Amino acid sequence: MKQLLAFIRKEFYHVFRDRRTLLILFGMPIVQILLFGFALSSEVKNIGIAVLDNARDVQSEQIISKIRSSSYFQVKTPALNYKDIGERFKRGEIKCAILFPVNFGSDLYKTGGAQIQVIADASDPNTATTVTNYLNSIVNNYQQELNPNATPSYRIIPEMRQLYNEEQNGSLNFIPGVIALVFMIVSTALTSVAVVREKELGTMEILLVSPFKPIMVLIAKAVPYLVLSVIDFIVILLLSVFLLNVEIRGSLILIFAESILFIVTCLSLGLMISNITASQQTAMMISMMGMMLPTILLTGFMFPLENMPKVFQWVSYIIPSKYYYAIMKGVMLKGLGFGYVWKETLVLAGMSSGLLLIALRNFKIRLQ
């Protein structure tokens, strides 16, 4: 054990001497959690909207006031005419416009109905659909406020409820995926160069003539990154709770246990890559590009897996981050216990054991 601890201490020295490694370890997770939490939200907010109010009556002003008070829209300078609206769309100043006819208020009371025109920039179809839905909701709520007692012979009123995210905080969907992405990239990428670096630096001979067994070498290589990855995880959790207002509903002990298991899986994958490659550049390329894209595309936090062809759904079963994302989403956001995530846990445990075994079998005890 003294020899193992001495070797682990030596690996810690290697990590702390390399500023690029420290930047990847602690800089990348913080940047990604802030980027996905604030900038890359799937919510539609602060959409520029222009208003052409030809009515200029109380009713149109009340609707405009409701739009202005909504966090989804940012009301720009009032439009002058149709041509002005078209020019603003072309310049990208606005994403939608709402037009009130001249007799909007009088038509509303005299004829029992009035029309308004909503124009949306459909170059982004998803945003355009969302924006029009928001505006329809605002107008419908205003209409109900005007005539709360005017009900037809029968009505069907749906009551909406958002489970697990009633505030519709867009960060909740990204946090588990970002944690999986950070571990998959950082832990795997840094560990993937651990053994192959010794080969390139010419210090592999020292390891081979030492009384260490291969399993001890691999453990000593992995332990520093395990410790630092756990510190990364604690930082990410603190940022999520205190900066992004993410409520952790599940057991912290279970979350930590599952995260450590996933880190071990990533480290095992990195060690396997390090033992089957001949250069640091190749190892880094495989770990970064080969793991980053599958984690983003085939985990489920960016794009729903159900919408993908069957072939890609089958490929996703070999991506470790898919199971960790499902675990974190269930435990962290839904408050589920181990009884709901034991299958995914078993898969991760099997993957980590298999990858570590492959890494051990490919550890060459002789230089060629």
C-alpha positions as a Markdown table, in Angstrom:
| # | Residue | x | y | z |
|---|---|---|---|---|
| 1 | Met | 0.0 | 0.0 | 0.0 |
| 2 | Lys | 2.9 | 2.4 | 0.7 |
| 3 | Gln | 4.1 | 1.8 | -2.9 |
| 4 | Leu | 0.6 | 2.4 | -4.2 |
| 5 | Leu | 0.2 | 5.6 | -2.2 |
| 6 | Ala | 3.6 | 6.8 | -3.4 |
| 7 | Phe | 2.6 | 6.2 | -7.0 |
| 8 | Ile | -0.7 | 8.0 | -6.5 |
| 9 | Arg | 1.1 | 10.9 | -5.0 |
| 10 | Lys | 3.4 | 11.0 | -8.0 |
| 11 | Glu | 0.3 | 11.1 | -10.3 |
| 12 | Phe | -1.2 | 14.0 | -8.4 |
| 13 | Tyr | 2.1 | 15.9 | -8.9 |
| 14 | His | 1.8 | 15.2 | -12.6 |
| 15 | Val | -1.7 | 16.6 | -12.7 |
| 16 | Phe | -1.0 | 19.7 | -10.7 |
| 17 | Arg | 2.1 | 20.6 | -12.8 |
| 18 | Asp | 0.1 | 20.6 | -16.0 |
| 19 | Arg | -1.9 | 23.8 | -16.2 |
| 20 | Arg | -3.8 | 22.7 | -19.3 |
| 21 | Thr | -5.0 | 19.6 | -17.4 |
| 22 | Leu | -6.2 | 21.8 | -14.5 |
| 23 | Leu | -8.0 | 24.1 | -16.9 |
| 24 | Ile | -9.8 | 21.2 | -18.5 |
| 25 | Leu | -10.6 | 19.7 | -15.1 |
| 26 | Phe | -12.0 | 22.8 | -13.5 |
| 27 | Gly | -12.6 | 25.3 | -16.2 |
| 28 | Met | -14.6 | 23.3 | -18.7 |
| 29 | Pro | -17.2 | 22.1 | -16.2 |
| 30 | Ile | -17.9 | 25.6 | -14.9 |
| 31 | Val | -18.1 | 27.0 | -18.4 |
| 32 | Gln | -20.4 | 24.3 | -19.6 |
| 33 | Ile | -22.8 | 24.5 | -16.6 |
| 34 | Leu | -23.1 | 28.2 | -17.0 |
| 35 | Leu | -23.4 | 28.0 | -20.8 |
| 36 | Phe | -26.1 | 25.3 | -20.8 |
| 37 | Gly | -27.8 | 26.8 | -17.8 |
| 38 | Phe | -28.1 | 30.4 | -19.0 |
| 39 | Ala | -27.3 | 30.7 | -22.7 |
| 40 | Leu | -28.4 | 27.4 | -24.3 |
| 41 | Ser | -31.9 | 27.2 | -22.7 |
| 42 | Ser | -34.7 | 25.7 | -24.7 |
| 43 | Glu | -37.1 | 28.3 | -23.5 |
| 44 | Val | -38.2 | 31.2 | -25.7 |
| 45 | Lys | -37.6 | 34.4 | -23.9 |
| 46 | Asn | -37.1 | 38.1 | -24.7 |
| 47 | Ile | -38.5 | 37.8 | -28.2 |
| 48 | Gly | -38.5 | 41.1 | -30.0 |
| 49 | Ile | -42.1 | 42.1 | -31.0 |
| 50 | Ala | -43.4 | 45.1 | -32.8 |
| 51 | Val | -46.9 | 46.5 | -32.3 |
| 52 | Leu | -48.9 | 48.3 | -34.9 |
| 53 | Asp | -51.8 | 49.8 | -33.0 |
| 54 | Asn | -54.3 | 51.4 | -35.4 |
| 55 | Ala | -57.1 | 51.2 | -32.8 |
| 56 | Arg | -55.4 | 53.2 | -30.0 |
| 57 | Asp | -58.2 | 52.3 | -27.6 |
| 58 | Val | -58.4 | 51.0 | -24.1 |
| 59 | Gln | -58.7 | 47.3 | -25.2 |
| 60 | Ser | -55.6 | 47.3 | -27.4 |
| 61 | Glu | -53.6 | 49.2 | -24.7 |
| 62 | Gln | -54.6 | 46.5 | -22.2 |
| 63 | Ile | -53.4 | 43.7 | -24.4 |
| 64 | Ile | -50.2 | 45.5 | -25.2 |
| 65 | Ser | -49.6 | 46.0 | -21.5 |
| 66 | Lys | -50.0 | 42.3 | -20.9 |
| 67 | Ile | -47.6 | 41.5 | -23.6 |
| 68 | Arg | -45.1 | 44.0 | -22.2 |
| 69 | Ser | -45.3 | 42.5 | -18.7 |
| 70 | Ser | -44.6 | 39.0 | -20.1 |
| 71 | Ser | -41.0 | 37.8 | -19.8 |
| 72 | Tyr | -41.4 | 36.1 | -23.2 |
| 73 | Phe | -41.5 | 39.3 | -25.2 |
| 74 | Gln | -39.6 | 42.5 | -25.5 |
| 75 | Val | -41.8 | 45.2 | -27.0 |
| 76 | Lys | -39.9 | 47.3 | -29.4 |
| 77 | Thr | -40.6 | 50.8 | -30.6 |
| 78 | Pro | -44.2 | 51.0 | -32.1 |
| 79 | Ala | -44.4 | 50.2 | -35.8 |
| 80 | Leu | -45.4 | 52.9 | -38.2 |
| 81 | Asn | -46.9 | 50.8 | -41.0 |
| 82 | Tyr | -46.7 | 47.4 | -42.8 |
| 83 | Lys | -43.5 | 48.5 | -44.6 |
| 84 | Asp | -41.8 | 49.3 | -41.3 |
| 85 | Ile | -42.7 | 45.9 | -39.9 |
| 86 | Gly | -41.3 | 44.2 | -43.0 |
| 87 | Glu | -38.0 | 46.1 | -42.8 |
| 88 | Arg | -37.7 | 45.1 | -39.1 |
| 89 | Phe | -38.2 | 41.5 | -40.0 |
| 90 | Lys | -35.5 | 41.7 | -42.7 |
| 91 | Arg | -33.0 | 43.3 | -40.3 |
| 92 | Gly | -33.7 | 40.7 | -37.6 |
| 93 | Glu | -34.8 | 43.3 | -35.0 |
| 94 | Ile | -38.1 | 41.4 | -34.3 |
| 95 | Lys | -39.3 | 37.9 | -34.5 |
| 96 | Cys | -43.0 | 38.7 | -34.4 |
| 97 | Ala | -45.5 | 41.5 | -34.8 |
| 98 | Ile | -49.1 | 42.1 | -33.7 |
| 99 | Leu | -51.5 | 44.4 | -35.6 |
| 100 | Phe | -54.7 | 45.9 | -34.2 |
| 101 | Pro | -57.4 | 47.1 | -36.7 |
| 102 | Val | -58.9 | 50.6 | -36.5 |
| 103 | Asn | -62.2 | 49.6 | -34.8 |
| 104 | Phe | -60.8 | 46.9 | -32.6 |
| 105 | Gly | -62.5 | 48.0 | -29.3 |
| 106 | Ser | -65.9 | 48.9 | -30.8 |
| 107 | Asp | -66.0 | 45.7 | -32.8 |
| 108 | Leu | -65.3 | 43.7 | -29.7 |
| 109 | Tyr | -68.4 | 45.0 | -28.0 |
| 110 | Lys | -70.7 | 45.6 | -30.9 |
| 111 | Thr | -70.3 | 42.5 | -32.9 |
| 112 | Gly | -69.0 | 40.2 | -30.1 |
| 113 | Gly | -65.7 | 39.6 | -31.8 |
| 114 | Ala | -62.7 | 41.4 | -33.2 |
| 115 | Gln | -59.7 | 40.3 | -35.2 |
| 116 | Ile | -56.0 | 41.0 | -34.7 |
| 117 | Gln | -53.2 | 39.9 | -36.9 |
| 118 | Val | -50.1 | 38.1 | -35.6 |
| 119 | Ile | -47.1 | 37.8 | -37.9 |
| 120 | Ala | -44.1 | 35.6 | -36.9 |
| 121 | Asp | -40.7 | 35.0 | -38.5 |
| 122 | Ala | -41.0 | 31.3 | -39.6 |
| 123 | Ser | -37.3 | 31.0 | -40.6 |
| 124 | Asp | -37.2 | 29.2 | -37.3 |
| 125 | Pro | -40.4 | 27.2 | -37.3 |
| 126 | Asn | -40.2 | 26.0 | -33.7 |
| 127 | Thr | -39.7 | 29.5 | -32.3 |
| 128 | Ala | -42.5 | 30.9 | -34.6 |
| 129 | Thr | -44.9 | 28.2 | -33.3 |
| 130 | Thr | -44.0 | 28.9 | -29.7 |
| 131 | Val | -44.3 | 32.6 | -30.1 |
| 132 | Thr | -47.8 | 32.4 | -31.7 |
| 133 | Asn | -48.9 | 30.1 | -28.9 |
| 134 | Tyr | -47.8 | 32.5 | -26.3 |
| 135 | Leu | -49.6 | 35.4 | -28.0 |
| 136 | Asn | -52.8 | 33.3 | -28.3 |
| 137 | Ser | -52.6 | 32.5 | -24.7 |
| 138 | Ile | -52.3 | 36.1 | -23.7 |
| 139 | Val | -55.2 | 37.2 | -25.9 |
| 140 | Asn | -57.4 | 34.3 | -24.6 |
| 141 | Asn | -56.7 | 35.2 | -21.0 |
| 142 | Tyr | -57.6 | 38.8 | -21.7 |
| 143 | Gln | -60.9 | 37.7 | -23.3 |
| 144 | Gln | -61.8 | 35.6 | -20.3 |
| 145 | Glu | -61.1 | 38.6 | -18.0 |
| 146 | Leu | -63.5 | 40.7 | -20.1 |
| 147 | Asn | -66.4 | 38.2 | -20.0 |
| 148 | Pro | -65.8 | 35.9 | -17.0 |
| 149 | Asn | -69.5 | 35.0 | -16.8 |
| 150 | Ala | -70.3 | 34.7 | -20.5 |
| 151 | Thr | -70.3 | 31.0 | -20.9 |
| 152 | Pro | -71.8 | 28.9 | -23.8 |
| 153 | Ser | -74.1 | 26.0 | -23.2 |
| 154 | Tyr | -71.2 | 23.7 | -22.7 |
| 155 | Arg | -67.5 | 24.2 | -22.2 |
| 156 | Ile | -64.4 | 22.0 | -22.0 |
| 157 | Ile | -61.7 | 23.7 | -19.9 |
| 158 | Pro | -58.4 | 21.8 | -19.7 |
| 159 | Glu | -56.5 | 22.2 | -16.5 |
| 160 | Met | -52.7 | 22.2 | -17.3 |
| 161 | Arg | -50.1 | 21.0 | -14.8 |
| 162 | Gln | -46.4 | 20.7 | -15.4 |
| 163 | Leu | -45.0 | 17.7 | -13.5 |
| 164 | Tyr | -41.6 | 18.0 | -11.9 |
| 165 | Asn | -41.0 | 21.4 | -13.3 |
| 166 | Glu | -44.0 | 23.6 | -12.6 |
| 167 | Glu | -41.9 | 26.8 | -13.0 |
| 168 | Gln | -40.7 | 25.5 | -16.4 |
| 169 | Asn | -37.1 | 26.1 | -15.5 |
| 170 | Gly | -35.2 | 25.2 | -18.6 |
| 171 | Ser | -32.0 | 24.5 | -16.7 |
| 172 | Leu | -33.6 | 21.4 | -15.1 |
| 173 | Asn | -33.4 | 19.5 | -18.4 |
| 174 | Phe | -29.8 | 20.4 | -19.1 |
| 175 | Ile | -28.2 | 19.9 | -15.7 |
| 176 | Pro | -28.2 | 16.1 | -15.7 |
| 177 | Gly | -27.0 | 16.0 | -19.3 |
| 178 | Val | -24.3 | 18.6 | -18.7 |
| 179 | Ile | -23.0 | 16.6 | -15.8 |
| 180 | Ala | -22.9 | 13.4 | -17.9 |
| 181 | Leu | -21.2 | 15.4 | -20.7 |
| 182 | Val | -18.5 | 16.8 | -18.3 |
| 183 | Phe | -17.7 | 13.5 | -16.9 |
| 184 | Met | -17.6 | 11.7 | -20.2 |
| 185 | Ile | -15.3 | 14.3 | -21.7 |
| 186 | Val | -13.1 | 15.3 | -18.8 |
| 187 | Ser | -12.7 | 12.0 | -17.0 |
| 188 | Thr | -12.3 | 10.0 | -20.2 |
| 189 | Ala | -10.1 | 12.4 | -22.1 |
| 190 | Leu | -7.7 | 13.1 | -19.3 |
| 191 | Thr | -7.3 | 9.4 | -18.4 |
| 192 | Ser | -7.0 | 8.4 | -22.0 |
| 193 | Val | -3.5 | 9.9 | -22.2 |
| 194 | Ala | -2.4 | 8.6 | -18.8 |
| 195 | Val | -0.6 | 5.5 | -20.0 |
| 196 | Val | 0.2 | 6.5 | -23.5 |
| 197 | Arg | 2.0 | 9.6 | -22.1 |
| 198 | Glu | 4.4 | 7.4 | -20.3 |
| 199 | Lys | 5.2 | 5.7 | -23.6 |
| 200 | Glu | 5.9 | 9.0 | -25.4 |
| 201 | Leu | 8.0 | 10.4 | -22.6 |
| 202 | Gly | 10.1 | 7.3 | -22.3 |
| 203 | Thr | 9.2 | 6.6 | -18.7 |
| 204 | Met | 7.3 | 3.5 | -19.4 |
| 205 | Glu | 10.5 | 1.4 | -18.7 |
| 206 | Ile | 10.5 | 2.6 | -15.1 |
| 207 | Leu | 6.9 | 1.4 | -14.6 |
| 208 | Leu | 7.6 | -2.0 | -16.2 |
| 209 | Val | 10.7 | -2.7 | -14.0 |
| 210 | Ser | 8.9 | -1.6 | -10.8 |
| 211 | Pro | 7.4 | -4.3 | -8.6 |
| 212 | Phe | 4.0 | -2.9 | -9.4 |
| 213 | Lys | 1.4 | -5.2 | -11.0 |
| 214 | Pro | -0.5 | -3.8 | -14.0 |
| 215 | Ile | -3.7 | -3.5 | -12.0 |
| 216 | Met | -1.9 | -1.3 | -9.5 |
| 217 | Val | -0.6 | 0.9 | -12.2 |
| 218 | Leu | -4.0 | 1.5 | -13.6 |
| 219 | Ile | -5.5 | 2.1 | -10.2 |
| 220 | Ala | -2.8 | 4.6 | -9.4 |
| 221 | Lys | -3.4 | 6.4 | -12.7 |
| 222 | Ala | -7.1 | 6.6 | -12.1 |
| 223 | Val | -7.3 | 7.7 | -8.5 |
| 224 | Pro | -6.2 | 11.3 | -8.9 |
| 225 | Tyr | -8.8 | 11.9 | -11.7 |
| 226 | Leu | -11.4 | 10.2 | -9.6 |
| 227 | Val | -10.8 | 12.5 | -6.7 |
| 228 | Leu | -10.7 | 15.6 | -8.9 |
| 229 | Ser | -13.9 | 14.6 | -10.8 |
| 230 | Val | -15.7 | 14.2 | -7.5 |
| 231 | Ile | -14.6 | 17.8 | -6.6 |
| 232 | Asp | -15.9 | 18.8 | -10.0 |
| 233 | Phe | -19.2 | 17.2 | -9.3 |
| 234 | Ile | -19.6 | 19.0 | -6.0 |
| 235 | Val | -18.9 | 22.4 | -7.7 |
| 236 | Ile | -21.5 | 21.6 | -10.4 |
| 237 | Leu | -24.1 | 20.7 | -7.8 |
| 238 | Leu | -23.4 | 23.9 | -5.9 |
| 239 | Leu | -23.7 | 26.0 | -9.0 |
| 240 | Ser | -26.9 | 24.2 | -10.0 |
| 241 | Val | -28.6 | 24.8 | -6.6 |
| 242 | Phe | -27.5 | 28.3 | -5.8 |
| 243 | Leu | -27.0 | 29.8 | -9.2 |
| 244 | Leu | -29.5 | 28.0 | -11.5 |
| 245 | Asn | -32.2 | 27.4 | -8.8 |
| 246 | Val | -32.3 | 23.6 | -9.4 |
| 247 | Glu | -34.1 | 21.8 | -6.6 |
| 248 | Ile | -32.6 | 18.4 | -5.8 |
| 249 | Arg | -35.5 | 16.2 | -4.9 |
| 250 | Gly | -33.8 | 12.8 | -4.5 |
| 251 | Ser | -31.2 | 11.4 | -2.0 |
| 252 | Leu | -27.8 | 13.1 | -2.1 |
| 253 | Ile | -26.2 | 9.8 | -1.0 |
| 254 | Leu | -27.7 | 8.0 | -4.0 |
| 255 | Ile | -26.7 | 10.8 | -6.4 |
| 256 | Phe | -23.1 | 10.7 | -5.2 |
| 257 | Ala | -22.9 | 7.0 | -5.3 |
| 258 | Glu | -24.3 | 6.9 | -8.9 |
| 259 | Ser | -22.0 | 9.7 | -9.9 |
| 260 | Ile | -18.9 | 7.9 | -8.5 |
| 261 | Leu | -20.0 | 4.8 | -10.4 |
| 262 | Phe | -20.3 | 6.8 | -13.6 |
| 263 | Ile | -16.9 | 8.4 | -13.1 |
| 264 | Val | -15.3 | 5.0 | -12.6 |
| 265 | Thr | -17.0 | 3.9 | -15.9 |
| 266 | Cys | -15.5 | 7.0 | -17.7 |
| 267 | Leu | -12.1 | 6.4 | -16.1 |
| 268 | Ser | -12.2 | 2.7 | -17.2 |
| 269 | Leu | -13.1 | 3.8 | -20.7 |
| 270 | Gly | -10.2 | 6.3 | -20.7 |
| 271 | Leu | -7.7 | 3.7 | -19.5 |
| 272 | Met | -8.9 | 1.3 | -22.2 |
| 273 | Ile | -8.3 | 4.0 | -24.9 |
| 274 | Ser | -4.9 | 4.8 | -23.4 |
| 275 | Asn | -3.8 | 1.1 | -23.6 |
| 276 | Ile | -4.9 | 0.5 | -27.2 |
| 277 | Thr | -3.5 | 3.7 | -28.7 |
| 278 | Ala | 0.1 | 4.6 | -29.5 |
| 279 | Ser | 0.0 | 8.5 | -29.2 |
| 280 | Gln | -1.5 | 11.1 | -27.0 |
| 281 | Gln | -3.0 | 12.9 | -30.0 |
| 282 | Thr | -4.8 | 9.7 | -31.1 |
| 283 | Ala | -6.1 | 9.0 | -27.6 |
| 284 | Met | -7.3 | 12.6 | -27.1 |
| 285 | Met | -9.0 | 12.6 | -30.5 |
| 286 | Ile | -10.8 | 9.3 | -29.8 |
| 287 | Ser | -11.9 | 10.3 | -26.3 |
| 288 | Met | -12.9 | 13.9 | -27.1 |
| 289 | Met | -14.6 | 13.6 | -30.5 |
| 290 | Gly | -15.6 | 10.0 | -30.2 |
| 291 | Met | -17.3 | 10.5 | -26.9 |
| 292 | Met | -18.5 | 14.1 | -27.1 |
| 293 | Leu | -20.8 | 13.7 | -30.1 |
| 294 | Pro | -22.5 | 10.5 | -29.0 |
| 295 | Thr | -23.0 | 12.0 | -25.5 |
| 296 | Ile | -24.7 | 15.1 | -27.0 |
| 297 | Leu | -26.7 | 13.3 | -29.7 |
| 298 | Leu | -27.6 | 9.9 | -28.2 |
| 299 | Thr | -28.1 | 10.6 | -24.5 |
| 300 | Gly | -31.5 | 12.2 | -24.8 |
| 301 | Phe | -31.0 | 15.6 | -23.1 |
| 302 | Met | -30.5 | 17.5 | -26.4 |
| 303 | Phe | -32.7 | 15.5 | -28.8 |
| 304 | Pro | -35.4 | 13.0 | -27.8 |
| 305 | Leu | -34.3 | 9.5 | -28.6 |
| 306 | Glu | -37.9 | 8.5 | -29.4 |
| 307 | Asn | -37.8 | 10.7 | -32.5 |
| 308 | Met | -34.7 | 9.0 | -33.9 |
| 309 | Pro | -34.5 | 6.1 | -36.3 |
| 310 | Lys | -34.3 | 2.6 | -34.7 |
| 311 | Val | -30.6 | 2.3 | -35.7 |
| 312 | Phe | -29.6 | 5.3 | -33.6 |
| 313 | Gln | -31.7 | 4.1 | -30.7 |
| 314 | Trp | -29.9 | 0.8 | -30.8 |
| 315 | Val | -26.5 | 2.5 | -30.9 |
| 316 | Ser | -27.5 | 4.6 | -27.8 |
| 317 | Tyr | -27.6 | 1.4 | -25.7 |
| 318 | Ile | -23.7 | 1.3 | -25.8 |
| 319 | Ile | -23.3 | 4.9 | -24.6 |
| 320 | Pro | -22.7 | 4.9 | -20.8 |
| 321 | Ser | -23.9 | 8.5 | -20.4 |
| 322 | Lys | -27.4 | 7.5 | -21.6 |
| 323 | Tyr | -27.9 | 5.4 | -18.4 |
| 324 | Tyr | -26.3 | 8.0 | -16.1 |
| 325 | Tyr | -28.6 | 10.7 | -17.6 |
| 326 | Ala | -31.6 | 8.6 | -17.0 |
| 327 | Ile | -30.5 | 8.0 | -13.4 |
| 328 | Met | -29.8 | 11.6 | -12.6 |
| 329 | Lys | -33.0 | 12.8 | -14.2 |
| 330 | Gly | -35.0 | 10.3 | -12.1 |
| 331 | Val | -33.2 | 10.8 | -8.8 |
| 332 | Met | -32.3 | 14.4 | -9.0 |
| 333 | Leu | -35.4 | 15.9 | -10.5 |
| 334 | Lys | -38.1 | 13.4 | -9.8 |
| 335 | Gly | -37.0 | 12.2 | -6.4 |
| 336 | Leu | -36.9 | 8.5 | -7.3 |
| 337 | Gly | -35.2 | 5.9 | -5.2 |
| 338 | Phe | -32.8 | 3.1 | -6.0 |
| 339 | Gly | -35.7 | 0.8 | -6.8 |
| 340 | Tyr | -36.4 | 2.8 | -10.0 |
| 341 | Val | -32.8 | 3.0 | -11.3 |
| 342 | Trp | -31.3 | -0.3 | -10.4 |
| 343 | Lys | -31.3 | -1.5 | -14.0 |
| 344 | Glu | -29.3 | 1.4 | -15.2 |
| 345 | Thr | -26.9 | 1.1 | -12.2 |
| 346 | Leu | -26.3 | -2.6 | -13.1 |
| 347 | Val | -25.5 | -1.7 | -16.7 |
| 348 | Leu | -23.0 | 1.0 | -15.6 |
| 349 | Ala | -21.4 | -1.4 | -13.2 |
| 350 | Gly | -21.1 | -4.1 | -15.9 |
| 351 | Met | -19.7 | -1.5 | -18.4 |
| 352 | Ser | -17.0 | -0.3 | -15.9 |
| 353 | Ser | -16.0 | -3.9 | -15.1 |
| 354 | Gly | -15.8 | -4.8 | -18.7 |
| 355 | Leu | -13.9 | -1.7 | -19.8 |
| 356 | Leu | -11.4 | -2.1 | -16.9 |
| 357 | Leu | -10.8 | -5.8 | -17.8 |
| 358 | Ile | -10.2 | -4.8 | -21.5 |
| 359 | Ala | -7.7 | -2.1 | -20.3 |
| 360 | Leu | -5.9 | -4.6 | -18.1 |
| 361 | Arg | -5.7 | -7.2 | -20.9 |
| 362 | Asn | -4.2 | -4.6 | -23.3 |
| 363 | Phe | -1.6 | -3.4 | -20.8 |
| 364 | Lys | 1.7 | -4.4 | -22.4 |
| 365 | Ile | 4.3 | -5.5 | -19.9 |
| 366 | Arg | 7.1 | -5.4 | -22.6 |
| 367 | Leu | 8.1 | -2.6 | -24.9 |
| 368 | Gln | 8.1 | -3.4 | -28.6 |
